[in-house]
């Protein structure tokens, strides 16, 4: 896989994790993750962090203000540069 494919896959990783992609785009990301170990590792880390935050910050355990702050801190904008 080329670096461009990795950049494109990682740029849409959060949309993929949030199930916001159409089936064709999600399939493209799945295929890339299956073939690219570094991207699969990145996906695994992000998926694990989200699961941990979800498990630790449920509405019954944490105040809403804390949940919002954690969500804001863990939300990240990915900027892809093609130098």
PDB file with one MODEL, atoms N, CA, C and O in Angstrom:
MODEL        1
ATOM      1  N   UNK A   1       0.857  -1.189   0.000  1.00  0.00           N
ATOM      2  CA  UNK A   1       0.000   0.000   0.000  1.00  0.00           C
ATOM      3  C   UNK A   1       0.887   1.231   0.000  1.00  0.00           C
ATOM      4  O   UNK A   1       1.931   1.250   0.652  1.00  0.00           O
ATOM      5  N   UNK A   2       0.492   2.215  -0.699  1.00  0.00           N
ATOM      6  CA  UNK A   2       1.288   3.433  -0.755  1.00  0.00           C
ATOM      7  C   UNK A   2       0.955   4.337   0.412  1.00  0.00           C
ATOM      8  O   UNK A   2      -0.077   4.184   1.064  1.00  0.00           O
ATOM      9  N   UNK A   3       1.859   5.295   0.667  1.00  0.00           N
ATOM     10  CA  UNK A   3       1.626   6.265   1.730  1.00  0.00           C
ATOM     11  C   UNK A   3       0.351   7.057   1.510  1.00  0.00           C
ATOM     12  O   UNK A   3      -0.305   7.453   2.473  1.00  0.00           O
ATOM     13  N   UNK A   4      -0.012   7.297   0.244  1.00  0.00           N
ATOM     14  CA  UNK A   4      -1.247   8.016  -0.064  1.00  0.00           C
ATOM     15  C   UNK A   4      -2.478   7.238   0.370  1.00  0.00           C
ATOM     16  O   UNK A   4      -3.445   7.814   0.866  1.00  0.00           O
ATOM     17  N   UNK A   5      -2.435   5.909   0.177  1.00  0.00           N
ATOM     18  CA  UNK A   5      -3.547   5.070   0.617  1.00  0.00           C
ATOM     19  C   UNK A   5      -3.680   5.128   2.132  1.00  0.00           C
ATOM     20  O   UNK A   5      -4.790   5.195   2.659  1.00  0.00           O
ATOM     21  N   UNK A   6      -2.550   5.102   2.832  1.00  0.00           N
ATOM     22  CA  UNK A   6      -2.572   5.178   4.296  1.00  0.00           C
ATOM     23  C   UNK A   6      -3.118   6.524   4.743  1.00  0.00           C
ATOM     24  O   UNK A   6      -3.943   6.588   5.655  1.00  0.00           O
ATOM     25  N   UNK A   7      -2.671   7.585   4.118  1.00  0.00           N
ATOM     26  CA  UNK A   7      -3.152   8.921   4.478  1.00  0.00           C
ATOM     27  C   UNK A   7      -4.658   9.026   4.279  1.00  0.00           C
ATOM     28  O   UNK A   7      -5.365   9.575   5.125  1.00  0.00           O
ATOM     29  N   UNK A   8      -5.142   8.503   3.170  1.00  0.00           N
ATOM     30  CA  UNK A   8      -6.576   8.556   2.884  1.00  0.00           C
ATOM     31  C   UNK A   8      -7.360   7.722   3.892  1.00  0.00           C
ATOM     32  O   UNK A   8      -8.414   8.148   4.365  1.00  0.00           O
ATOM     33  N   UNK A   9      -6.852   6.539   4.220  1.00  0.00           N
ATOM     34  CA  UNK A   9      -7.546   5.670   5.178  1.00  0.00           C
ATOM     35  C   UNK A   9      -7.562   6.305   6.561  1.00  0.00           C
ATOM     36  O   UNK A   9      -8.600   6.318   7.222  1.00  0.00           O
ATOM     37  N   UNK A  10      -6.432   6.828   7.003  1.00  0.00           N
ATOM     38  CA  UNK A  10      -6.360   7.422   8.341  1.00  0.00           C
ATOM     39  C   UNK A  10      -7.148   8.726   8.431  1.00  0.00           C
ATOM     40  O   UNK A  10      -7.650   9.078   9.499  1.00  0.00           O
ATOM     41  N   UNK A  11      -7.258   9.436   7.326  1.00  0.00           N
ATOM     42  CA  UNK A  11      -8.031  10.678   7.323  1.00  0.00           C
ATOM     43  C   UNK A  11      -9.512  10.405   7.572  1.00  0.00           C
ATOM     44  O   UNK A  11     -10.225  11.266   8.087  1.00  0.00           O
ATOM     45  N   UNK A  12      -9.971   9.219   7.211  1.00  0.00           N
ATOM     46  CA  UNK A  12     -11.391   8.862   7.371  1.00  0.00           C
ATOM     47  C   UNK A  12     -11.618   7.879   8.513  1.00  0.00           C
ATOM     48  O   UNK A  12     -12.720   7.357   8.684  1.00  0.00           O
ATOM     49  N   UNK A  13     -10.568   7.630   9.292  1.00  0.00           N
ATOM     50  CA  UNK A  13     -10.638   6.640  10.359  1.00  0.00           C
ATOM     51  C   UNK A  13     -11.739   6.944  11.369  1.00  0.00           C
ATOM     52  O   UNK A  13     -12.459   6.039  11.793  1.00  0.00           O
ATOM     53  N   UNK A  14     -11.875   8.202  11.754  1.00  0.00           N
ATOM     54  CA  UNK A  14     -12.873   8.545  12.760  1.00  0.00           C
ATOM     55  C   UNK A  14     -14.292   8.416  12.212  1.00  0.00           C
ATOM     56  O   UNK A  14     -15.206   8.026  12.939  1.00  0.00           O
ATOM     57  N   UNK A  15     -14.475   8.737  10.958  1.00  0.00           N
ATOM     58  CA  UNK A  15     -15.774   8.515  10.324  1.00  0.00           C
ATOM     59  C   UNK A  15     -16.084   7.014  10.284  1.00  0.00           C
ATOM     60  O   UNK A  15     -17.224   6.598  10.491  1.00  0.00           O
ATOM     61  N   UNK A  16     -15.053   6.213  10.014  1.00  0.00           N
ATOM     62  CA  UNK A  16     -15.214   4.766   9.990  1.00  0.00           C
ATOM     63  C   UNK A  16     -15.592   4.249  11.377  1.00  0.00           C
ATOM     64  O   UNK A  16     -16.525   3.459  11.515  1.00  0.00           O
ATOM     65  N   UNK A  17     -14.870   4.693  12.398  1.00  0.00           N
ATOM     66  CA  UNK A  17     -15.156   4.261  13.769  1.00  0.00           C
ATOM     67  C   UNK A  17     -16.555   4.660  14.214  1.00  0.00           C
ATOM     68  O   UNK A  17     -17.184   3.946  14.996  1.00  0.00           O
ATOM     69  N   UNK A  18     -17.044   5.783  13.729  1.00  0.00           N
ATOM     70  CA  UNK A  18     -18.364   6.280  14.106  1.00  0.00           C
ATOM     71  C   UNK A  18     -19.472   5.772  13.186  1.00  0.00           C
ATOM     72  O   UNK A  18     -20.620   6.205  13.291  1.00  0.00           O
ATOM     73  N   UNK A  19     -19.122   4.849  12.279  1.00  0.00           N
ATOM     74  CA  UNK A  19     -20.094   4.294  11.321  1.00  0.00           C
ATOM     75  C   UNK A  19     -20.787   5.375  10.504  1.00  0.00           C
ATOM     76  O   UNK A  19     -21.994   5.310  10.270  1.00  0.00           O
ATOM     77  N   UNK A  20     -20.017   6.366  10.072  1.00  0.00           N
ATOM     78  CA  UNK A  20     -20.564   7.481   9.296  1.00  0.00           C
ATOM     79  C   UNK A  20     -20.289   7.369   7.801  1.00  0.00           C
ATOM     80  O   UNK A  20     -20.689   8.243   7.032  1.00  0.00           O
ATOM     81  N   UNK A  21     -19.613   6.308   7.384  1.00  0.00           N
ATOM     82  CA  UNK A  21     -19.291   6.136   5.968  1.00  0.00           C
ATOM     83  C   UNK A  21     -20.348   5.286   5.285  1.00  0.00           C
ATOM     84  O   UNK A  21     -20.985   4.442   5.916  1.00  0.00           O
ATOM     85  N   UNK A  22     -20.530   5.517   3.980  1.00  0.00           N
ATOM     86  CA  UNK A  22     -21.419   4.627   3.239  1.00  0.00           C
ATOM     87  C   UNK A  22     -20.722   3.270   3.093  1.00  0.00           C
ATOM     88  O   UNK A  22     -19.529   3.148   3.373  1.00  0.00           O
ATOM     89  N   UNK A  23     -21.458   2.271   2.661  1.00  0.00           N
ATOM     90  CA  UNK A  23     -20.936   0.904   2.604  1.00  0.00           C
ATOM     91  C   UNK A  23     -19.682   0.791   1.743  1.00  0.00           C
ATOM     92  O   UNK A  23     -18.732   0.104   2.119  1.00  0.00           O
ATOM     93  N   UNK A  24     -19.673   1.452   0.606  1.00  0.00           N
ATOM     94  CA  UNK A  24     -18.525   1.351  -0.305  1.00  0.00           C
ATOM     95  C   UNK A  24     -17.262   1.932   0.329  1.00  0.00           C
ATOM     96  O   UNK A  24     -16.196   1.320   0.257  1.00  0.00           O
ATOM     97  N   UNK A  25     -17.373   3.111   0.949  1.00  0.00           N
ATOM     98  CA  UNK A  25     -16.207   3.722   1.592  1.00  0.00           C
ATOM     99  C   UNK A  25     -15.754   2.906   2.800  1.00  0.00           C
ATOM    100  O   UNK A  25     -14.555   2.756   3.034  1.00  0.00           O
ATOM    101  N   UNK A  26     -16.706   2.380   3.564  1.00  0.00           N
ATOM    102  CA  UNK A  26     -16.353   1.541   4.715  1.00  0.00           C
ATOM    103  C   UNK A  26     -15.639   0.277   4.255  1.00  0.00           C
ATOM    104  O   UNK A  26     -14.679  -0.155   4.891  1.00  0.00           O
ATOM    105  N   UNK A  27     -16.095  -0.320   3.157  1.00  0.00           N
ATOM    106  CA  UNK A  27     -15.439  -1.506   2.611  1.00  0.00           C
ATOM    107  C   UNK A  27     -14.017  -1.198   2.160  1.00  0.00           C
ATOM    108  O   UNK A  27     -13.118  -2.021   2.332  1.00  0.00           O
ATOM    109  N   UNK A  28     -13.810  -0.019   1.586  1.00  0.00           N
ATOM    110  CA  UNK A  28     -12.470   0.398   1.159  1.00  0.00           C
ATOM    111  C   UNK A  28     -11.542   0.513   2.369  1.00  0.00           C
ATOM    112  O   UNK A  28     -10.399   0.059   2.325  1.00  0.00           O
ATOM    113  N   UNK A  29     -12.036   1.117   3.439  1.00  0.00           N
ATOM    114  CA  UNK A  29     -11.229   1.250   4.657  1.00  0.00           C
ATOM    115  C   UNK A  29     -10.950  -0.137   5.246  1.00  0.00           C
ATOM    116  O   UNK A  29      -9.819  -0.422   5.639  1.00  0.00           O
ATOM    117  N   UNK A  30     -11.967  -1.000   5.310  1.00  0.00           N
ATOM    118  CA  UNK A  30     -11.783  -2.362   5.834  1.00  0.00           C
ATOM    119  C   UNK A  30     -10.710  -3.116   5.043  1.00  0.00           C
ATOM    120  O   UNK A  30      -9.854  -3.783   5.624  1.00  0.00           O
ATOM    121  N   UNK A  31     -10.764  -3.003   3.731  1.00  0.00           N
ATOM    122  CA  UNK A  31      -9.789  -3.688   2.879  1.00  0.00           C
ATOM    123  C   UNK A  31      -8.385  -3.152   3.137  1.00  0.00           C
ATOM    124  O   UNK A  31      -7.423  -3.917   3.195  1.00  0.00           O
ATOM    125  N   UNK A  32      -8.273  -1.845   3.291  1.00  0.00           N
ATOM    126  CA  UNK A  32      -6.964  -1.259   3.567  1.00  0.00           C
ATOM    127  C   UNK A  32      -6.444  -1.732   4.923  1.00  0.00           C
ATOM    128  O   UNK A  32      -5.280  -2.113   5.043  1.00  0.00           O
ATOM    129  N   UNK A  33      -7.295  -1.710   5.935  1.00  0.00           N
ATOM    130  CA  UNK A  33      -6.878  -2.151   7.267  1.00  0.00           C
ATOM    131  C   UNK A  33      -6.445  -3.617   7.259  1.00  0.00           C
ATOM    132  O   UNK A  33      -5.512  -3.994   7.967  1.00  0.00           O
ATOM    133  N   UNK A  34      -7.116  -4.437   6.466  1.00  0.00           N
ATOM    134  CA  UNK A  34      -6.768  -5.856   6.378  1.00  0.00           C
ATOM    135  C   UNK A  34      -5.399  -6.069   5.741  1.00  0.00           C
ATOM    136  O   UNK A  34      -4.723  -7.058   6.022  1.00  0.00           O
ATOM    137  N   UNK A  35      -4.993  -5.138   4.883  1.00  0.00           N
ATOM    138  CA  UNK A  35      -3.741  -5.287   4.140  1.00  0.00           C
ATOM    139  C   UNK A  35      -2.589  -4.464   4.703  1.00  0.00           C
ATOM    140  O   UNK A  35      -1.447  -4.641   4.279  1.00  0.00           O
ATOM    141  N   UNK A  36      -2.861  -3.573   5.644  1.00  0.00           N
ATOM    142  CA  UNK A  36      -1.826  -2.630   6.101  1.00  0.00           C
ATOM    143  C   UNK A  36      -1.714  -2.684   7.628  1.00  0.00           C
ATOM    144  O   UNK A  36      -2.542  -2.120   8.343  1.00  0.00           O
ATOM    145  N   UNK A  37      -0.698  -3.359   8.103  1.00  0.00           N
ATOM    146  CA  UNK A  37      -0.529  -3.540   9.551  1.00  0.00           C
ATOM    147  C   UNK A  37      -0.354  -2.228  10.315  1.00  0.00           C
ATOM    148  O   UNK A  37      -0.946  -2.091  11.385  1.00  0.00           O
ATOM    149  N   UNK A  38       0.426  -1.251   9.828  1.00  0.00           N
ATOM    150  CA  UNK A  38       0.547   0.001  10.586  1.00  0.00           C
ATOM    151  C   UNK A  38      -0.803   0.720  10.758  1.00  0.00           C
ATOM    152  O   UNK A  38      -1.088   1.261  11.827  1.00  0.00           O
ATOM    153  N   UNK A  39      -1.619   0.722   9.715  1.00  0.00           N
ATOM    154  CA  UNK A  39      -2.934   1.367   9.821  1.00  0.00           C
ATOM    155  C   UNK A  39      -3.855   0.564  10.731  1.00  0.00           C
ATOM    156  O   UNK A  39      -4.634   1.132  11.496  1.00  0.00           O
ATOM    157  N   UNK A  40      -3.760  -0.763  10.642  1.00  0.00           N
ATOM    158  CA  UNK A  40      -4.558  -1.612  11.522  1.00  0.00           C
ATOM    159  C   UNK A  40      -4.183  -1.368  12.975  1.00  0.00           C
ATOM    160  O   UNK A  40      -5.056  -1.343  13.843  1.00  0.00           O
ATOM    161  N   UNK A  41      -2.892  -1.187  13.253  1.00  0.00           N
ATOM    162  CA  UNK A  41      -2.453  -0.874  14.613  1.00  0.00           C
ATOM    163  C   UNK A  41      -3.040   0.447  15.088  1.00  0.00           C
ATOM    164  O   UNK A  41      -3.518   0.543  16.218  1.00  0.00           O
ATOM    165  N   UNK A  42      -3.007   1.462  14.236  1.00  0.00           N
ATOM    166  CA  UNK A  42      -3.567   2.769  14.580  1.00  0.00           C
ATOM    167  C   UNK A  42      -5.060   2.644  14.851  1.00  0.00           C
ATOM    168  O   UNK A  42      -5.571   3.216  15.814  1.00  0.00           O
ATOM    169  N   UNK A  43      -5.756   1.900  14.005  1.00  0.00           N
ATOM    170  CA  UNK A  43      -7.183   1.659  14.187  1.00  0.00           C
ATOM    171  C   UNK A  43      -7.436   0.981  15.529  1.00  0.00           C
ATOM    172  O   UNK A  43      -8.341   1.372  16.267  1.00  0.00           O
ATOM    173  N   UNK A  44      -6.637  -0.034  15.843  1.00  0.00           N
ATOM    174  CA  UNK A  44      -6.813  -0.762  17.096  1.00  0.00           C
ATOM    175  C   UNK A  44      -6.639   0.129  18.311  1.00  0.00           C
ATOM    176  O   UNK A  44      -7.397   0.019  19.275  1.00  0.00           O
ATOM    177  N   UNK A  45      -5.653   1.009  18.277  1.00  0.00           N
ATOM    178  CA  UNK A  45      -5.422   1.936  19.386  1.00  0.00           C
ATOM    179  C   UNK A  45      -6.613   2.872  19.545  1.00  0.00           C
ATOM    180  O   UNK A  45      -7.108   3.063  20.656  1.00  0.00           O
ATOM    181  N   UNK A  46      -7.068   3.449  18.459  1.00  0.00           N
ATOM    182  CA  UNK A  46      -8.200   4.381  18.525  1.00  0.00           C
ATOM    183  C   UNK A  46      -9.464   3.675  19.014  1.00  0.00           C
ATOM    184  O   UNK A  46     -10.217   4.221  19.820  1.00  0.00           O
ATOM    185  N   UNK A  47      -9.687   2.469  18.524  1.00  0.00           N
ATOM    186  CA  UNK A  47     -10.866   1.704  18.929  1.00  0.00           C
ATOM    187  C   UNK A  47     -10.799   1.375  20.424  1.00  0.00           C
ATOM    188  O   UNK A  47     -11.808   1.450  21.125  1.00  0.00           O
ATOM    189  N   UNK A  48      -9.617   1.014  20.901  1.00  0.00           N
ATOM    190  CA  UNK A  48      -9.431   0.689  22.314  1.00  0.00           C
ATOM    191  C   UNK A  48      -9.659   1.923  23.200  1.00  0.00           C
ATOM    192  O   UNK A  48     -10.316   1.829  24.237  1.00  0.00           O
ATOM    193  N   UNK A  49      -9.125   3.060  22.798  1.00  0.00           N
ATOM    194  CA  UNK A  49      -9.313   4.298  23.569  1.00  0.00           C
ATOM    195  C   UNK A  49     -10.795   4.649  23.640  1.00  0.00           C
ATOM    196  O   UNK A  49     -11.294   5.007  24.707  1.00  0.00           O
ATOM    197  N   UNK A  50     -11.486   4.555  22.545  1.00  0.00           N
ATOM    198  CA  UNK A  50     -12.925   4.865  22.538  1.00  0.00           C
ATOM    199  C   UNK A  50     -13.701   3.924  23.450  1.00  0.00           C
ATOM    200  O   UNK A  50     -14.595   4.356  24.179  1.00  0.00           O
ATOM    201  N   UNK A  51     -13.362   2.642  23.410  1.00  0.00           N
ATOM    202  CA  UNK A  51     -14.054   1.678  24.274  1.00  0.00           C
ATOM    203  C   UNK A  51     -13.772   1.969  25.744  1.00  0.00           C
ATOM    204  O   UNK A  51     -14.668   1.874  26.584  1.00  0.00           O
ATOM    205  N   UNK A  52     -12.535   2.320  26.050  1.00  0.00           N
ATOM    206  CA  UNK A  52     -12.168   2.646  27.424  1.00  0.00           C
ATOM    207  C   UNK A  52     -12.903   3.882  27.918  1.00  0.00           C
ATOM    208  O   UNK A  52     -13.430   3.888  29.031  1.00  0.00           O
ATOM    209  N   UNK A  53     -12.942   4.916  27.109  1.00  0.00           N
ATOM    210  CA  UNK A  53     -13.651   6.139  27.482  1.00  0.00           C
ATOM    211  C   UNK A  53     -15.137   5.849  27.654  1.00  0.00           C
ATOM    212  O   UNK A  53     -15.758   6.332  28.601  1.00  0.00           O
ATOM    213  N   UNK A  54     -15.702   5.079  26.760  1.00  0.00           N
ATOM    214  CA  UNK A  54     -17.124   4.751  26.846  1.00  0.00           C
ATOM    215  C   UNK A  54     -17.420   3.970  28.123  1.00  0.00           C
ATOM    216  O   UNK A  54     -18.406   4.241  28.809  1.00  0.00           O
ATOM    217  N   UNK A  55     -16.569   3.007  28.436  1.00  0.00           N
ATOM    218  CA  UNK A  55     -16.764   2.198  29.628  1.00  0.00           C
ATOM    219  C   UNK A  55     -16.607   3.014  30.909  1.00  0.00           C
ATOM    220  O   UNK A  55     -17.342   2.807  31.875  1.00  0.00           O
ATOM    221  N   UNK A  56     -15.660   3.931  30.918  1.00  0.00           N
ATOM    222  CA  UNK A  56     -15.369   4.701  32.124  1.00  0.00           C
ATOM    223  C   UNK A  56     -16.232   5.948  32.284  1.00  0.00           C
ATOM    224  O   UNK A  56     -16.322   6.496  33.382  1.00  0.00           O
ATOM    225  N   UNK A  57     -16.844   6.388  31.246  1.00  0.00           N
ATOM    226  CA  UNK A  57     -17.578   7.662  31.287  1.00  0.00           C
ATOM    227  C   UNK A  57     -19.037   7.483  30.903  1.00  0.00           C
ATOM    228  O   UNK A  57     -19.549   8.220  30.060  1.00  0.00           O
ATOM    229  N   UNK A  58     -19.695   6.539  31.493  1.00  0.00           N
ATOM    230  CA  UNK A  58     -21.124   6.391  31.235  1.00  0.00           C
ATOM    231  C   UNK A  58     -21.881   7.451  32.019  1.00  0.00           C
ATOM    232  O   UNK A  58     -21.353   8.017  32.977  1.00  0.00           O
ATOM    233  N   UNK A  59     -23.091   7.714  31.623  1.00  0.00           N
ATOM    234  CA  UNK A  59     -23.896   8.758  32.269  1.00  0.00           C
ATOM    235  C   UNK A  59     -24.103   8.483  33.751  1.00  0.00           C
ATOM    236  O   UNK A  59     -24.239   9.424  34.532  1.00  0.00           O
ATOM    237  N   UNK A  60     -24.130   7.230  34.153  1.00  0.00           N
ATOM    238  CA  UNK A  60     -24.374   6.920  35.561  1.00  0.00           C
ATOM    239  C   UNK A  60     -23.130   7.071  36.423  1.00  0.00           C
ATOM    240  O   UNK A  60     -23.235   7.096  37.649  1.00  0.00           O
ATOM    241  N   UNK A  61     -21.963   7.172  35.815  1.00  0.00           N
ATOM    242  CA  UNK A  61     -20.719   7.250  36.582  1.00  0.00           C
ATOM    243  C   UNK A  61     -20.070   8.628  36.589  1.00  0.00           C
ATOM    244  O   UNK A  61     -19.404   8.991  37.559  1.00  0.00           O
ATOM    245  N   UNK A  62     -20.247   9.372  35.559  1.00  0.00           N
ATOM    246  CA  UNK A  62     -19.548  10.660  35.444  1.00  0.00           C
ATOM    247  C   UNK A  62     -20.555  11.772  35.183  1.00  0.00           C
ATOM    248  O   UNK A  62     -21.545  11.579  34.477  1.00  0.00           O
ATOM    249  N   UNK A  63     -20.287  12.933  35.762  1.00  0.00           N
ATOM    250  CA  UNK A  63     -21.174  14.074  35.488  1.00  0.00           C
ATOM    251  C   UNK A  63     -21.118  14.446  34.002  1.00  0.00           C
ATOM    252  O   UNK A  63     -20.110  14.221  33.332  1.00  0.00           O
ATOM    253  N   UNK A  64     -22.203  15.012  33.509  1.00  0.00           N
ATOM    254  CA  UNK A  64     -22.293  15.384  32.092  1.00  0.00           C
ATOM    255  C   UNK A  64     -21.158  16.323  31.686  1.00  0.00           C
ATOM    256  O   UNK A  64     -20.611  16.189  30.592  1.00  0.00           O
ATOM    257  N   UNK A  65     -20.801  17.263  32.547  1.00  0.00           N
ATOM    258  CA  UNK A  65     -19.730  18.211  32.190  1.00  0.00           C
ATOM    259  C   UNK A  65     -18.406  17.484  31.972  1.00  0.00           C
ATOM    260  O   UNK A  65     -17.645  17.834  31.070  1.00  0.00           O
ATOM    261  N   UNK A  66     -18.133  16.481  32.789  1.00  0.00           N
ATOM    262  CA  UNK A  66     -16.903  15.709  32.614  1.00  0.00           C
ATOM    263  C   UNK A  66     -16.962  14.896  31.327  1.00  0.00           C
ATOM    264  O   UNK A  66     -15.974  14.829  30.596  1.00  0.00           O
ATOM    265  N   UNK A  67     -18.091  14.283  31.043  1.00  0.00           N
ATOM    266  CA  UNK A  67     -18.241  13.507  29.819  1.00  0.00           C
ATOM    267  C   UNK A  67     -18.003  14.381  28.589  1.00  0.00           C
ATOM    268  O   UNK A  67     -17.351  13.955  27.636  1.00  0.00           O
ATOM    269  N   UNK A  68     -18.533  15.602  28.613  1.00  0.00           N
ATOM    270  CA  UNK A  68     -18.352  16.525  27.492  1.00  0.00           C
ATOM    271  C   UNK A  68     -16.882  16.902  27.357  1.00  0.00           C
ATOM    272  O   UNK A  68     -16.351  16.930  26.246  1.00  0.00           O
ATOM    273  N   UNK A  69     -16.222  17.191  28.467  1.00  0.00           N
ATOM    274  CA  UNK A  69     -14.795  17.571  28.421  1.00  0.00           C
ATOM    275  C   UNK A  69     -13.945  16.429  27.876  1.00  0.00           C
ATOM    276  O   UNK A  69     -13.070  16.652  27.040  1.00  0.00           O
ATOM    277  N   UNK A  70     -14.197  15.206  28.345  1.00  0.00           N
ATOM    278  CA  UNK A  70     -13.431  14.052  27.861  1.00  0.00           C
ATOM    279  C   UNK A  70     -13.681  13.851  26.372  1.00  0.00           C
ATOM    280  O   UNK A  70     -12.751  13.590  25.609  1.00  0.00           O
ATOM    281  N   UNK A  71     -14.917  13.972  25.968  1.00  0.00           N
ATOM    282  CA  UNK A  71     -15.251  13.829  24.552  1.00  0.00           C
ATOM    283  C   UNK A  71     -14.537  14.874  23.706  1.00  0.00           C
ATOM    284  O   UNK A  71     -14.028  14.560  22.630  1.00  0.00           O
ATOM    285  N   UNK A  72     -14.495  16.109  24.182  1.00  0.00           N
ATOM    286  CA  UNK A  72     -13.832  17.179  23.440  1.00  0.00           C
ATOM    287  C   UNK A  72     -12.333  16.940  23.341  1.00  0.00           C
ATOM    288  O   UNK A  72     -11.731  17.172  22.293  1.00  0.00           O
ATOM    289  N   UNK A  73     -11.739  16.483  24.417  1.00  0.00           N
ATOM    290  CA  UNK A  73     -10.295  16.250  24.425  1.00  0.00           C
ATOM    291  C   UNK A  73      -9.922  15.083  23.520  1.00  0.00           C
ATOM    292  O   UNK A  73      -8.879  15.112  22.867  1.00  0.00           O
ATOM    293  N   UNK A  74     -10.767  14.057  23.477  1.00  0.00           N
ATOM    294  CA  UNK A  74     -10.427  12.881  22.687  1.00  0.00           C
ATOM    295  C   UNK A  74     -10.845  13.006  21.230  1.00  0.00           C
ATOM    296  O   UNK A  74     -10.489  12.154  20.415  1.00  0.00           O
ATOM    297  N   UNK A  75     -11.589  14.044  20.887  1.00  0.00           N
ATOM    298  CA  UNK A  75     -11.937  14.288  19.497  1.00  0.00           C
ATOM    299  C   UNK A  75     -10.749  14.984  18.847  1.00  0.00           C
ATOM    300  O   UNK A  75     -10.214  15.957  19.378  1.00  0.00           O
ATOM    301  N   UNK A  76     -10.350  14.475  17.705  1.00  0.00           N
ATOM    302  CA  UNK A  76      -9.136  14.975  17.082  1.00  0.00           C
ATOM    303  C   UNK A  76      -9.391  15.264  15.615  1.00  0.00           C
ATOM    304  O   UNK A  76     -10.107  14.522  14.942  1.00  0.00           O
ATOM    305  N   UNK A  77      -8.811  16.329  15.130  1.00  0.00           N
ATOM    306  CA  UNK A  77      -8.859  16.633  13.706  1.00  0.00           C
ATOM    307  C   UNK A  77      -7.570  16.133  13.075  1.00  0.00           C
ATOM    308  O   UNK A  77      -6.478  16.450  13.545  1.00  0.00           O
ATOM    309  N   UNK A  78      -7.698  15.363  12.028  1.00  0.00           N
ATOM    310  CA  UNK A  78      -6.538  14.835  11.325  1.00  0.00           C
ATOM    311  C   UNK A  78      -6.313  15.672  10.088  1.00  0.00           C
ATOM    312  O   UNK A  78      -7.208  15.834   9.258  1.00  0.00           O
ATOM    313  N   UNK A  79      -5.118  16.198   9.973  1.00  0.00           N
ATOM    314  CA  UNK A  79      -4.735  16.982   8.799  1.00  0.00           C
ATOM    315  C   UNK A  79      -3.733  16.155   8.008  1.00  0.00           C
ATOM    316  O   UNK A  79      -2.688  15.764   8.527  1.00  0.00           O
ATOM    317  N   UNK A  80      -4.056  15.899   6.772  1.00  0.00           N
ATOM    318  CA  UNK A  80      -3.195  15.109   5.909  1.00  0.00           C
ATOM    319  C   UNK A  80      -2.468  16.056   4.979  1.00  0.00           C
ATOM    320  O   UNK A  80      -3.086  16.831   4.250  1.00  0.00           O
ATOM    321  N   UNK A  81      -1.144  15.984   5.014  1.00  0.00           N
ATOM    322  CA  UNK A  81      -0.330  16.825   4.143  1.00  0.00           C
ATOM    323  C   UNK A  81       0.310  15.946   3.094  1.00  0.00           C
ATOM    324  O   UNK A  81       0.871  14.898   3.413  1.00  0.00           O
ATOM    325  N   UNK A  82       0.233  16.358   1.871  1.00  0.00           N
ATOM    326  CA  UNK A  82       0.880  15.655   0.760  1.00  0.00           C
ATOM    327  C   UNK A  82       2.029  16.515   0.276  1.00  0.00           C
ATOM    328  O   UNK A  82       1.900  17.278  -0.681  1.00  0.00           O
ATOM    329  N   UNK A  83       3.144  16.376   0.951  1.00  0.00           N
ATOM    330  CA  UNK A  83       4.320  17.197   0.595  1.00  0.00           C
ATOM    331  C   UNK A  83       5.052  16.631  -0.595  1.00  0.00           C
ATOM    332  O   UNK A  83       6.059  17.194  -1.026  1.00  0.00           O
TER     333      UNK A  83
ENDMDL
END
